[in-house]
C-alpha cells in the first residue's frame, strides 16, 4: 500500500498542486523550487488519510492470552 501512496504522490499533479495551494503560506517559495518537500508532505498527508480510513473501517482486537505468551517468550 505504501507503494500506492508514493505513486499517487509522485504522479498526481492535480492533487499535488491542490495540496500546495492549500498550504502555500507554509512554504513561502514557488512549487518548482521546493517540489521534493511538497511531495513529501503530500505523501505524509495521503498516508494519514489512509490510516484514518483503515481505523474507521477496521477494529483492532488484542488477544491478551497471545500477547502474554509473546511477552513471556521474547522477554527472556
C-alpha positions in Angstrom: 0.0 0.0 0.0 2.9 2.3 0.7 3.9 2.0 -3.0 0.4 3.2 -4.0 0.7 6.2 -1.7 4.2 7.0 -3.1 3.0 6.6 -6.7 0.0 8.8 -6.1 2.1 11.5 -4.5 4.6 11.4 -7.4 2.2 11.2 -10.3 -0.9 13.1 -9.2 -0.1 16.6 -10.4 -3.5 17.9 -9.7 -3.5 16.6 -6.2 0.0 17.9 -5.6 -0.9 21.4 -6.9 -4.1 21.5 -4.8 -2.1 20.5 -1.7 0.5 23.1 -2.4 -2.2 25.8 -3.0 -3.9 24.9 0.3 -0.6 25.0 2.2 1.2 27.7 0.2 1.7 30.0 3.2 3.7 27.2 4.9 6.3 27.1 2.2 7.0 30.7 1.1 8.5 29.6 -2.2 7.2 28.5 -5.6 6.4 24.9 -6.1 9.1 24.3 -8.7 11.8 25.4 -6.1 10.6 23.1 -3.3 8.8 20.3 -5.2 10.5 17.5 -3.2 9.5 18.9 0.1 5.9 19.5 -1.0 5.7 16.0 -2.5 7.0 14.5 0.8 4.4 16.5 2.8 1.7 15.5 0.4 2.7 11.8 0.8 2.5 12.2 4.5 -1.0 13.7 4.2 -2.1 10.8 2.0 -0.7 8.3 4.5 -2.5 9.9 7.4 -5.8 9.8 5.4 -5.2 6.1 4.6 -4.5 5.2 8.2 -7.6 7.1 9.3 -9.8 5.2 6.8 -8.3 1.9 7.9 -9.1 2.7 11.6 -12.7 3.7 10.7 -13.3 0.5 8.7 -11.5 -2.0 11.0 -11.4 -2.7 14.6 -8.3 -3.7 16.5 -8.6 -6.6 18.8 -5.7 -7.6 21.1 -5.8 -11.2 22.3 -4.5 -10.8 25.8 -3.5 -14.5 26.2 -1.5 -14.5 23.0 0.1 -11.2 24.0 1.2 -12.5 27.4 2.6 -15.6 25.7 4.6 -13.5 23.3 5.9 -11.3 26.1 6.9 -14.4 28.1 8.7 -16.0 25.1 10.6 -12.9 23.9 11.3 -11.1 27.1 13.6 -13.8 28.5 
